[in-house]
Amino acid sequence: MASPSTSNLSPKLLLVSLLLGSFVVASVGNLYQDFDITWGDGRAKILNNGQLLTLSLDKASGSGFQSKNEYLFGKIDMQLKLVPGNSAGTVTAYYLSSQGPTHDEIDFEFLGNLSGDPYILHTNVFSQGKGNREQQFYLWFDPTADFHTYSILWNPQRIIFSVDGTPIREFKNSESIGVPFPKNRPMRIYSSLWNADDWATRGGLVKTDWSQAPFTASYRNFNANACVWSSGSSSCSSTSPSSTSTNSGWYSQELDSTSQERMKWVQKNYMIYNYCTDTKRFPQGLPPECTATTTS
């Protein structure tokens, strides 16, 4: 899809757009400009003059939205406040995905809980239609009490999942050892709130309590510092974007030593599942990226 016309931008944003040249930066705070509600029959709403988006789920249906733009690499930020109270059986999915049977995908999924139990943050990376790269975490705060920022950094070298600026997972490009990496298919942002009580909470043992419905998740402060894909080409320069914009540090960004230590802290204290340690699941040997020095 075409990128937003500069004629719709305020003078300040127009100046930013012109200064950044080939980069497209989302107009922060106006969700009308960035997203389309795609399903839910009125259960999804954009409120407060585009400052807030809510998804709701009841027994009849969930709801969802998607980005107007497709992206091929970028730094994507969104603030979410998850379903409060007894959210067992519900899943709030927030992810990037391409189309087709061999699609690429970068996932955040938030698995609901019984009141007082922690949410599970589920992450996964698909490339060429294959996933099975799950890592799961508890969070070190109550994600229903306030908004928190969930970020995906996606560049040709790595994918970094972050929460409130703290990296929790890195998936490096390991094509050199035969591991596919998502780098050729543009992806759109999707989010949905839906009932998954056949598997989401304790493997499906805990069912959704519909007396608690409607369940509602909230979104705000979306920002995409990203390469927009439109009509078969990228908004970014064909040469390295780092040479065309001072705002493109994400394109070659990697974790410095401080960030690596913060990620290790999260993984030591809050990771509850890592496919790279699940020898029962991979009796013929762990996936190659799990033992390579090029991945985390």
SEMARRO-892338 format. One record per residue (C-alpha): residue number from 1; residue in three letters; x, y, z. Coordinates in pm, 1 decimal, decimal comma. Layout:
<nodes>
+-----+------+----------+----------+----------+
: pos : code :     east :    north :       up :
+-----+------+----------+----------+----------+
: NUM :  ala :        X :        Y :        Z :
...
+-----+------+----------+----------+----------+
</nodes>
This chain:
<nodes>
+-----+------+----------+----------+----------+
: pos : code :     east :    north :       up :
+-----+------+----------+----------+----------+
:   1 :  met :      0,0 :      0,0 :      0,0 :
:   2 :  ala :    110,9 :    354,2 :    -64,6 :
:   3 :  ser :    269,4 :    549,4 :    217,2 :
:   4 :  pro :     70,2 :    839,0 :    367,8 :
:   5 :  ser :     63,7 :   1151,1 :    155,9 :
:   6 :  thr :    273,7 :   1436,0 :    291,2 :
:   7 :  ser :    -19,7 :   1665,9 :    224,2 :
:   8 :  asn :   -191,7 :   1515,2 :    527,4 :
:   9 :  leu :     95,8 :   1594,8 :    761,0 :
:  10 :  ser :    125,0 :   1891,7 :    992,0 :
:  11 :  pro :    401,4 :   2141,5 :    903,2 :
:  12 :  lys :    620,2 :   1994,3 :   1177,2 :
:  13 :  leu :    573,7 :   1637,3 :   1059,8 :
:  14 :  leu :    615,5 :   1744,0 :    698,3 :
:  15 :  leu :    951,6 :   1899,5 :    787,8 :
:  16 :  val :   1056,1 :   1580,6 :    966,0 :
:  17 :  ser :    948,4 :   1374,9 :    664,7 :
:  18 :  leu :   1149,4 :   1591,7 :    426,8 :
:  19 :  leu :   1456,0 :   1592,1 :    650,9 :
:  20 :  leu :   1455,2 :   1214,2 :    678,1 :
:  21 :  gly :   1441,0 :   1174,8 :    303,3 :
:  22 :  ser :   1381,1 :    812,1 :    216,1 :
:  23 :  phe :   1261,8 :    712,8 :    562,9 :
:  24 :  val :    899,9 :    712,7 :    666,5 :
:  25 :  val :    826,8 :    778,1 :   1031,6 :
:  26 :  ala :    474,4 :    714,3 :   1152,5 :
:  27 :  ser :    284,0 :   1017,2 :   1273,1 :
:  28 :  val :    291,2 :    932,7 :   1640,5 :
:  29 :  gly :    -40,6 :    935,5 :   1819,7 :
:  30 :  asn :   -294,8 :    919,3 :   1536,9 :
:  31 :  leu :   -409,2 :    561,2 :   1510,3 :
:  32 :  tyr :   -662,7 :    650,4 :   1240,9 :
:  33 :  gln :   -372,9 :    719,0 :   1003,5 :
:  34 :  asp :   -185,0 :    400,5 :   1079,2 :
:  35 :  phe :   -442,9 :    123,9 :   1126,1 :
:  36 :  asp :   -760,1 :    -27,8 :    985,5 :
:  37 :  ile :  -1003,0 :   -218,9 :   1204,9 :
:  38 :  thr :  -1048,8 :   -547,2 :   1019,4 :
:  39 :  trp :  -1299,2 :   -754,5 :   1215,6 :
:  40 :  gly :  -1511,9 :   -768,3 :   1527,5 :
:  41 :  asp :  -1840,6 :   -605,1 :   1423,0 :
:  42 :  gly :  -1791,3 :   -290,5 :   1631,8 :
:  43 :  arg :  -1589,8 :   -452,8 :   1911,3 :
:  44 :  ala :  -1274,2 :   -269,3 :   1803,8 :
:  45 :  lys :  -1273,9 :    107,1 :   1845,0 :
:  46 :  ile :  -1043,9 :    401,2 :   1779,2 :
:  47 :  leu :  -1112,1 :    665,8 :   2042,6 :
:  48 :  asn :   -992,9 :   1002,3 :   2173,2 :
:  49 :  asn :   -932,5 :   1154,8 :   1829,3 :
:  50 :  gly :   -705,9 :    868,5 :   1729,7 :
:  51 :  gln :   -508,9 :    856,1 :   2053,7 :
:  52 :  leu :   -642,8 :    521,1 :   2177,9 :
:  53 :  leu :   -745,2 :    190,9 :   2021,4 :
:  54 :  thr :   -933,7 :    -82,1 :   2208,3 :
:  55 :  leu :  -1009,1 :   -441,7 :   2118,2 :
:  56 :  ser :  -1287,8 :   -634,0 :   2292,0 :
:  57 :  leu :  -1388,1 :   -998,0 :   2316,5 :
:  58 :  asp :  -1720,5 :  -1146,8 :   2419,7 :
:  59 :  lys :  -1873,1 :  -1490,0 :   2371,7 :
:  60 :  ala :  -1986,6 :  -1405,5 :   2019,0 :
:  61 :  ser :  -1661,5 :  -1268,4 :   1877,4 :
:  62 :  gly :  -1323,2 :  -1113,5 :   1928,9 :
:  63 :  ser :  -1179,6 :   -828,5 :   1722,9 :
:  64 :  gly :   -868,6 :   -714,3 :   1542,3 :
:  65 :  phe :   -684,5 :   -452,1 :   1340,6 :
:  66 :  gln :   -397,7 :   -426,7 :   1094,4 :
:  67 :  ser :   -158,3 :   -158,3 :    977,0 :
:  68 :  lys :   -229,2 :     35,0 :    659,8 :
:  69 :  asn :    137,2 :      3,6 :    562,2 :
:  70 :  glu :    361,0 :   -294,5 :    501,5 :
:  71 :  tyr :    718,9 :   -278,1 :    626,2 :
:  72 :  leu :   1045,5 :   -440,7 :    526,3 :
:  73 :  phe :   1265,3 :   -381,5 :    832,8 :
:  74 :  gly :   1200,2 :   -130,9 :   1103,9 :
:  75 :  lys :   1176,2 :    -41,1 :   1470,3 :
:  76 :  ile :    813,0 :    -85,6 :   1576,1 :
:  77 :  asp :    683,5 :     35,7 :   1914,4 :
:  78 :  met :    336,2 :      9,9 :   2065,8 :
:  79 :  gln :    206,7 :     61,7 :   2416,7 :
:  80 :  leu :    -42,0 :   -201,8 :   2535,3 :
:  81 :  lys :   -252,9 :   -241,6 :   2847,0 :
:  82 :  leu :   -374,3 :   -599,9 :   2871,1 :
:  83 :  val :   -708,5 :   -747,7 :   2975,7 :
:  84 :  pro :   -736,9 :   -711,5 :   3356,6 :
:  85 :  gly :   -880,2 :   -953,2 :   3610,2 :
:  86 :  asn :   -962,5 :  -1310,4 :   3517,5 :
:  87 :  ser :   -847,4 :  -1322,3 :   3154,9 :
:  88 :  ala :   -793,6 :  -1700,2 :   3142,8 :
:  89 :  gly :   -856,8 :  -1841,2 :   2796,3 :
:  90 :  thr :   -798,7 :  -1513,8 :   2614,8 :
:  91 :  val :   -506,2 :  -1430,7 :   2389,4 :
:  92 :  thr :   -396,2 :  -1083,2 :   2286,5 :
:  93 :  ala :   -178,9 :  -1123,1 :   1977,8 :
:  94 :  tyr :     42,9 :   -844,3 :   1844,5 :
:  95 :  tyr :    269,5 :   -937,6 :   1556,6 :
:  96 :  leu :    424,4 :   -871,0 :   1218,5 :
:  97 :  ser :    337,7 :  -1108,7 :    934,7 :
:  98 :  ser :    369,8 :  -1145,7 :    560,1 :
:  99 :  gln :    116,7 :  -1331,3 :    345,8 :
: 100 :  gly :    118,6 :  -1672,5 :    179,9 :
: 101 :  pro :    191,0 :  -2034,4 :    275,4 :
: 102 :  thr :    562,1 :  -1967,2 :    332,2 :
: 103 :  his :    501,4 :  -1653,5 :    534,1 :
: 104 :  asp :    735,5 :  -1480,8 :    776,4 :
: 105 :  glu :    613,4 :  -1372,0 :   1117,5 :
: 106 :  ile :    744,1 :  -1206,4 :   1435,4 :
: 107 :  asp :    512,9 :  -1265,3 :   1731,4 :
: 108 :  phe :    419,8 :  -1120,5 :   2065,1 :
: 109 :  glu :    127,8 :  -1313,1 :   2218,6 :
: 110 :  phe :     -6,3 :  -1249,3 :   2568,1 :
: 111 :  leu :   -171,4 :  -1554,3 :   2722,3 :
: 112 :  gly :   -443,8 :  -1470,4 :   2972,4 :
: 113 :  asn :   -451,7 :  -1581,0 :   3333,6 :
: 114 :  leu :   -660,9 :  -1643,5 :   3639,1 :
: 115 :  ser :   -678,3 :  -1340,3 :   3866,4 :
: 116 :  gly :   -355,9 :  -1314,0 :   4060,4 :
: 117 :  asp :   -153,8 :  -1535,1 :   3826,5 :
: 118 :  pro :    101,8 :  -1379,1 :   3591,0 :
: 119 :  tyr :     43,5 :  -1332,5 :   3221,3 :
: 120 :  ile :    264,2 :  -1538,8 :   2990,2 :
: 121 :  leu :    439,0 :  -1344,8 :   2713,9 :
: 122 :  his :    485,2 :  -1583,5 :   2421,3 :
: 123 :  thr :    732,5 :  -1498,8 :   2142,5 :
: 124 :  asn :    799,9 :  -1676,0 :   1814,5 :
: 125 :  val :    976,3 :  -1621,2 :   1482,2 :
: 126 :  phe :    856,3 :  -1775,3 :   1156,1 :
: 127 :  ser :   1062,5 :  -1778,6 :    839,6 :
: 128 :  gln :    954,2 :  -1933,2 :    509,6 :
: 129 :  gly :    644,7 :  -2073,4 :    678,5 :
: 130 :  lys :    826,7 :  -2247,2 :    961,7 :
: 131 :  gly :    808,9 :  -2139,5 :   1325,1 :
: 132 :  asn :    868,1 :  -2365,8 :   1626,8 :
: 133 :  arg :   1099,8 :  -2107,3 :   1781,1 :
: 134 :  glu :    902,3 :  -2024,3 :   2091,8 :
: 135 :  gln :   1035,1 :  -1851,5 :   2398,5 :
: 136 :  gln :    801,6 :  -1764,2 :   2685,1 :
: 137 :  phe :    839,7 :  -1521,9 :   2973,6 :
: 138 :  tyr :    667,2 :  -1391,6 :   3279,7 :
: 139 :  leu :    674,1 :  -1014,5 :   3312,6 :
: 140 :  trp :    828,4 :   -826,0 :   3604,8 :
: 141 :  phe :    523,2 :   -599,7 :   3640,2 :
: 142 :  asp :    144,2 :   -617,8 :   3614,4 :
: 143 :  pro :     75,0 :   -560,1 :   3241,5 :
: 144 :  thr :   -292,8 :   -486,7 :   3312,9 :
: 145 :  ala :   -238,5 :   -197,2 :   3555,6 :
: 146 :  asp :    -88,0 :     46,1 :   3306,8 :
: 147 :  phe :     47,4 :     80,3 :   2954,7 :
: 148 :  his :    387,4 :    -68,5 :   2871,9 :
: 149 :  thr :    590,6 :    -46,2 :   2552,2 :
: 150 :  tyr :    643,7 :   -362,0 :   2346,0 :
: 151 :  ser :    897,6 :   -324,3 :   2066,1 :
: 152 :  ile :   1024,3 :   -523,2 :   1771,2 :
: 153 :  leu :   1353,5 :   -424,2 :   1612,5 :
: 154 :  trp :   1390,5 :   -600,8 :   1276,7 :
: 155 :  asn :   1692,8 :   -541,6 :   1058,8 :
: 156 :  pro :   1889,6 :   -761,8 :    816,7 :
: 157 :  gln :   2114,4 :   -890,8 :   1096,3 :
: 158 :  arg :   1877,0 :   -960,9 :   1384,0 :
: 159 :  ile :   1535,8 :   -940,2 :   1547,1 :
: 160 :  ile :   1520,9 :   -798,6 :   1900,1 :
: 161 :  phe :   1210,9 :   -819,8 :   2120,3 :
: 162 :  ser :   1201,0 :   -555,1 :   2394,6 :
: 163 :  val :    969,2 :   -458,1 :   2680,1 :
: 164 :  asp :    991,7 :   -100,7 :   2810,3 :
: 165 :  gly :   1328,0 :    -72,6 :   2638,5 :
: 166 :  thr :   1466,7 :   -389,0 :   2800,1 :
: 167 :  pro :   1560,5 :   -657,1 :   2545,0 :
: 168 :  ile :   1417,5 :   -997,2 :   2630,2 :
: 169 :  arg :   1510,9 :  -1194,6 :   2319,4 :
: 170 :  glu :   1739,7 :  -1173,3 :   2018,1 :
: 171 :  phe :   1710,1 :  -1387,8 :   1704,9 :
: 172 :  lys :   2015,8 :  -1339,2 :   1487,7 :
: 173 :  asn :   2050,4 :  -1396,5 :   1116,4 :
: 174 :  ser :   2206,5 :  -1743,5 :   1095,0 :
: 175 :  glu :   2168,7 :  -1799,0 :    722,2 :
: 176 :  ser :   2536,3 :  -1887,9 :    709,1 :
: 177 :  ile :   2452,0 :  -2216,4 :    884,8 :
: 178 :  gly :   2134,1 :  -2280,5 :    687,2 :
: 179 :  val :   1873,7 :  -2116,2 :    910,4 :
: 180 :  pro :   1618,0 :  -1909,9 :    713,2 :
: 181 :  phe :   1583,1 :  -1548,4 :    823,1 :
: 182 :  pro :   1290,0 :  -1318,1 :    741,5 :
: 183 :  lys :   1434,0 :  -1052,2 :    513,1 :
: 184 :  asn :   1260,8 :  -1064,7 :    174,0 :
: 185 :  arg :    888,2 :  -1041,0 :    246,0 :
: 186 :  pro :    728,0 :   -717,6 :    363,8 :
: 187 :  met :    516,9 :   -757,7 :    674,5 :
: 188 :  arg :    208,9 :   -584,2 :    803,6 :
: 189 :  ile :    132,6 :   -528,3 :   1173,7 :
: 190 :  tyr :   -164,2 :   -722,2 :   1308,6 :
: 191 :  ser :   -331,9 :   -746,3 :   1645,6 :
: 192 :  ser :   -629,3 :   -944,4 :   1771,3 :
: 193 :  leu :   -804,0 :  -1035,2 :   2093,5 :
: 194 :  trp :   -962,6 :  -1377,5 :   2074,0 :
: 195 :  asn :  -1075,4 :  -1682,0 :   2267,6 :
: 196 :  ala :   -820,2 :  -1964,0 :   2278,9 :
: 197 :  asp :   -934,3 :  -2155,2 :   2584,8 :
: 198 :  asp :   -864,4 :  -2483,9 :   2407,9 :
: 199 :  trp :   -492,1 :  -2424,4 :   2467,4 :
: 200 :  ala :   -399,0 :  -2081,7 :   2605,3 :
: 201 :  thr :   -424,4 :  -2120,0 :   2984,0 :
: 202 :  arg :   -255,7 :  -2423,8 :   3136,3 :
: 203 :  gly :   -281,0 :  -2610,5 :   2808,6 :
: 204 :  gly :   -655,8 :  -2560,3 :   2787,5 :
: 205 :  leu :   -738,2 :  -2679,6 :   3138,8 :
: 206 :  val :   -874,4 :  -2338,3 :   3238,6 :
: 207 :  lys :  -1168,0 :  -2215,1 :   3031,8 :
: 208 :  thr :  -1284,0 :  -1862,1 :   2963,2 :
: 209 :  asp :  -1525,6 :  -1726,4 :   3224,4 :
: 210 :  trp :  -1775,2 :  -1543,7 :   3004,7 :
: 211 :  ser :  -1935,9 :  -1379,2 :   3305,9 :
: 212 :  gln :  -1625,9 :  -1155,1 :   3304,1 :
: 213 :  ala :  -1688,2 :  -1041,8 :   2944,5 :
: 214 :  pro :  -1640,8 :   -816,8 :   2764,1 :
: 215 :  phe :  -1263,1 :   -846,5 :   2784,5 :
: 216 :  thr :  -1077,5 :   -538,1 :   2661,9 :
: 217 :  ala :   -715,8 :   -463,9 :   2567,7 :
: 218 :  ser :   -594,6 :   -109,1 :   2493,1 :
: 219 :  tyr :   -330,8 :     36,1 :   2259,4 :
: 220 :  arg :   -166,1 :    376,1 :   2223,0 :
: 221 :  asn :    154,0 :    558,4 :   2120,6 :
: 222 :  phe :    233,2 :    357,3 :   1809,7 :
: 223 :  asn :    556,4 :    449,9 :   1635,9 :
: 224 :  ala :    721,8 :    294,6 :   1330,6 :
: 225 :  asn :   1068,4 :    408,0 :   1232,4 :
: 226 :  ala :   1068,7 :    179,1 :    933,9 :
: 227 :  cys :   1104,0 :    113,6 :    565,1 :
: 228 :  val :    756,6 :    120,4 :    408,4 :
: 229 :  trp :    698,1 :   -123,0 :    122,7 :
: 230 :  ser :    474,5 :      5,2 :   -155,1 :
: 231 :  ser :    419,4 :    -99,3 :   -518,4 :
: 232 :  gly :    707,9 :   -343,9 :   -506,8 :
: 233 :  ser :    970,8 :   -111,2 :   -365,5 :
: 234 :  ser :   1096,9 :     15,1 :    -32,6 :
: 235 :  ser :   1083,6 :    372,8 :     92,7 :
: 236 :  cys :   1441,9 :    324,5 :    206,9 :
: 237 :  ser :   1740,1 :    381,9 :    -14,9 :
: 238 :  ser :   1867,4 :     78,7 :   -203,5 :
: 239 :  thr :   2201,0 :    148,7 :    -43,4 :
: 240 :  ser :   2242,4 :    109,4 :    329,1 :
: 241 :  pro :   1989,7 :    338,2 :    500,1 :
: 242 :  ser :   2254,7 :    421,0 :    755,5 :
: 243 :  ser :   2422,6 :    634,4 :    491,0 :
: 244 :  thr :   2105,6 :    828,1 :    410,7 :
: 245 :  ser :   1964,5 :    922,2 :    749,5 :
: 246 :  thr :   2092,4 :   1006,0 :   1094,4 :
: 247 :  asn :   1772,3 :    850,3 :   1226,6 :
: 248 :  ser :   1842,8 :    503,3 :   1094,6 :
: 249 :  gly :   2056,2 :    359,2 :   1371,1 :
: 250 :  trp :   1809,4 :     73,3 :   1406,2 :
: 251 :  tyr :   1907,6 :    -61,3 :   1062,7 :
: 252 :  ser :   2246,8 :   -174,3 :   1189,9 :
: 253 :  gln :   2168,6 :   -176,9 :   1562,8 :
: 254 :  glu :   2296,3 :   -455,8 :   1781,5 :
: 255 :  leu :   2293,2 :   -515,6 :   2153,0 :
: 256 :  asp :   2573,0 :   -343,4 :   2339,5 :
: 257 :  ser :   2722,7 :   -504,4 :   2650,2 :
: 258 :  thr :   2477,0 :   -329,6 :   2883,4 :
: 259 :  ser :   2177,9 :   -446,9 :   2680,3 :
: 260 :  gln :   2316,6 :   -798,8 :   2666,0 :
: 261 :  glu :   2342,0 :   -803,7 :   3044,0 :
: 262 :  arg :   1983,7 :   -679,1 :   3080,4 :
: 263 :  met :   1862,8 :   -948,2 :   2841,5 :
: 264 :  lys :   2050,8 :  -1216,0 :   3035,4 :
: 265 :  trp :   1886,2 :  -1090,1 :   3356,0 :
: 266 :  val :   1539,6 :  -1124,7 :   3203,0 :
: 267 :  gln :   1613,7 :  -1468,2 :   3061,5 :
: 268 :  lys :   1759,8 :  -1592,9 :   3388,8 :
: 269 :  asn :   1476,1 :  -1466,6 :   3607,1 :
: 270 :  tyr :   1165,1 :  -1460,8 :   3387,9 :
: 271 :  met :   1203,0 :  -1702,8 :   3097,5 :
: 272 :  ile :    979,1 :  -2006,5 :   3147,8 :
: 273 :  tyr :   1024,3 :  -2183,3 :   2813,7 :
: 274 :  asn :   1302,7 :  -2188,9 :   2554,4 :
: 275 :  tyr :   1280,7 :  -2410,6 :   2247,7 :
: 276 :  cys :   1659,1 :  -2419,2 :   2243,1 :
: 277 :  thr :   1667,1 :  -2625,5 :   2562,7 :
: 278 :  asp :   1375,6 :  -2857,8 :   2480,0 :
: 279 :  thr :   1561,7 :  -3177,9 :   2397,8 :
: 280 :  lys :   1242,7 :  -3388,3 :   2423,3 :
: 281 :  arg :   1086,9 :  -3184,9 :   2146,0 :
: 282 :  phe :   1393,9 :  -3219,1 :   1923,1 :
: 283 :  pro :   1518,8 :  -3574,5 :   1980,7 :
: 284 :  gln :   1726,5 :  -3562,8 :   1662,5 :
: 285 :  gly :   1914,3 :  -3259,0 :   1791,6 :
: 286 :  leu :   1838,3 :  -2898,6 :   1871,8 :
: 287 :  pro :   1791,8 :  -2653,3 :   1582,7 :
: 288 :  pro :   2128,9 :  -2535,0 :   1451,5 :
: 289 :  glu :   2086,0 :  -2175,4 :   1568,5 :
: 290 :  cys :   2054,4 :  -2300,2 :   1926,0 :
: 291 :  thr :   2411,0 :  -2421,0 :   1946,2 :
: 292 :  ala :   2570,6 :  -2165,8 :   1714,3 :
: 293 :  thr :   2763,3 :  -1877,6 :   1863,3 :
: 294 :  thr :   2575,5 :  -1644,4 :   1627,5 :
: 295 :  thr :   2243,1 :  -1659,9 :   1806,9 :
: 296 :  ser :   2091,1 :  -1584,4 :   2141,9 :
+-----+------+----------+----------+----------+
</nodes>
